[in-house]
Amino acid sequence: MPKYTQPRKTWQYTSDFKVKAVKLSLQPGILVKQVAEALDIHPFMLSRWRKEYREGKLQGDNQRRVGVNKQKKTISQKELTENQKLKKEIARLQQENDLLKKWQRYLAEQHQNDLDSSKDTERLE
């Protein structure tokens, strides 16, 4: 085995290159492995860049990705309002169901009273 006299070369990639690679890998229908092979980098490295990009650690054009956190907040805010609407709808439907049950019991009692009164009139005759 040959002996190396100099240390191995470690590649340094620019932030713009990393961001472009991540954006390319995030497109629908494109696999991380395909992008990594095309750019001649290891798929694990691209996966690590994707994680850093999601977390906002990876910078592109000397700016942090602040938009990701805002987008998550708006999504969660939308979910909260949707949940509140659904809870109100559930409460309304439960009240409606309770009212219908009461009405059903009332009708059953009326029907039973009618049957009882008809039996009493039959005995008198």
Sequence and secondary structure as in RCSB ss.txt:
>XXXX:A:sequence
MPKYTQPRKTWQYTSDFKVKAVKLSLQPGILVKQVAEALDIHPFMLSRWRKEYREGKLQGDNQRRVGVNKQKKTI
SQKELTENQKLKKEIARLQQENDLLKKWQRYLAEQHQNDLDSSKDTERLE
>XXXX:A:secstr
    SS        HHHHHHHHHHHTSTT  HHHHHHHHT  HHHHHHHHHHHHHT S BTTB   HHHHHHHHH
HHHHHHHHHHHHHHHHHHHHHHHHHHHHHHHHHHHHHHHHHHHHHHHHH 
